[in-house]
Amino acid sequence: ADCFVSSTFGADLISIAAALSTIEEIETKNVITHIWQMGEKFKEGFNSLALNMEINAKCEGLPCRTRFVFPTENHLKLFWKHCLANGVLFGKAQFISFSHGQEELDITFNAMRAAFRILKKYWEKPELGI
């Protein structure tokens, strides 16, 4: 295959070897498939919990990068706060990695469940629980 490598980093063969090794790992361990499968489980798990606990929220986006949608920013902040209190840190977007497996998802779902209980308690005035 034809490939152009800039001469600026021409002597940096370590980074080229690292890139080739990374590509090989991604291909041989089915990393992309794993990320998409775990991301779909994450998304479905959040949406199922929210529905079952009657929380007006959803997880949307591609399985490899999702985001939470809540009625207000305060609802989201309260959810984040109580997930963090249960050992799970979220941001504006969730990224699934190869290191995420079923055990990590179970821990995350438990934290979400606990946060949803608090959120339900403060649903009308979420700012009181923040």
C-alpha positions in Angstrom: 0.0 0.0 0.0 1.2 3.5 -0.7 1.8 5.7 2.3 3.2 9.1 2.7 5.1 9.9 5.9 6.3 13.4 6.6 10.0 13.7 7.0 9.4 16.0 10.0 9.0 12.9 12.2 10.8 10.5 9.8 13.2 9.4 12.5 10.4 8.7 15.0 9.9 5.0 14.3 8.7 4.2 17.8 5.4 6.1 17.2 4.9 4.3 13.9 5.5 0.9 15.6 3.1 1.9 18.3 0.4 2.9 15.8 0.8 -0.4 13.9 0.7 -2.4 17.2 -2.4 -0.5 18.3 -4.2 -1.2 15.0 -3.3 -4.9 15.3 -4.7 -5.0 18.8 -7.9 -3.3 17.7 -8.3 -5.8 14.9 -7.4 -9.1 16.7 -9.4 -8.3 19.9 -12.5 -7.0 18.1 -12.3 -3.8 20.0 -14.8 -1.9 17.8 -17.4 -4.6 18.1 -17.0 -4.7 21.9 -17.3 -0.9 22.3 -20.5 -0.9 20.3 -22.0 -3.8 22.1 -21.2 -2.4 25.6 -22.4 1.0 24.5 -25.7 -0.4 23.3 -26.1 -2.2 26.7 -25.3 1.0 28.5 -27.8 3.0 26.5 -30.5 0.4 26.8 -29.8 0.0 30.5 -30.2 3.7 31.3 -33.4 3.9 29.2 -34.9 0.8 30.8 -34.1 2.1 34.4 -35.5 5.5 33.6 -38.7 4.0 32.2 -39.1 1.5 35.0 -38.5 4.2 37.7 -40.8 6.6 35.8 -38.0 9.2 35.3 -38.4 11.5 32.4 -34.9 11.1 31.0 -33.2 9.3 28.1 -29.9 8.3 26.9 -29.4 9.0 23.2 -26.6 8.9 20.6 -24.4 6.3 19.0 -23.5 3.4 21.4 -19.9 4.5 21.5 -20.8 8.1 22.5 -24.0 8.8 24.2 -25.5 11.7 26.1 -28.2 12.1 28.7 -31.3 14.2 28.1 -33.2 15.5 31.2 -36.0 18.1 31.3 -33.7 20.7 32.9 -30.0 21.2 33.7 -30.8 20.9 37.4 -32.3 17.4 36.9 -29.1 16.4 35.1 -26.9 18.0 37.8 -28.7 16.2 40.6 -28.3 12.9 38.7 -24.6 13.5 38.2 -24.1 14.4 41.8 -25.7 11.2 43.1 -24.0 9.0 40.6 -20.7 10.5 41.7 -21.7 9.9 45.3 -22.0 6.2 44.3 -18.6 6.0 42.6 -19.5 6.9 38.9 -18.4 10.1 37.3 -20.3 11.3 34.2 -19.8 14.3 31.9 -21.7 15.9 29.0 -21.0 12.8 26.9 -20.3 9.1 27.8 -17.6 7.2 26.0 -17.4 3.5 26.2 -13.9 2.0 26.0 -12.5 -1.5 25.6 -12.0 -1.8 29.3 -15.7 -1.5 30.0 -17.3 -4.9 30.5 -20.5 -6.2 32.2 -19.0 -5.7 35.7 -18.5 -2.0 35.0 -21.9 -1.7 33.5 -23.5 -3.3 36.6 -21.7 -0.9 38.9 -22.8 2.0 36.7 -26.5 0.8 36.7 -26.4 0.5 40.5 -25.2 4.0 40.8 -27.8 5.2 38.3 -30.6 3.4 40.2 -29.5 5.1 43.5 -29.3 8.5 41.7 -32.8 8.0 40.2 -34.3 7.4 43.6 -32.9 10.7 44.9 -33.9 12.4 41.6 -37.5 11.1 42.0 -37.6 12.5 45.5 -36.6 16.0 44.3 -38.2 15.9 40.9 -40.4 19.0 41.3 -37.5 21.0 42.7 -34.3 19.3 41.8 -32.2 22.3 42.9 -33.0 21.4 46.5 -31.1 18.1 46.2 -28.1 19.6 44.4 
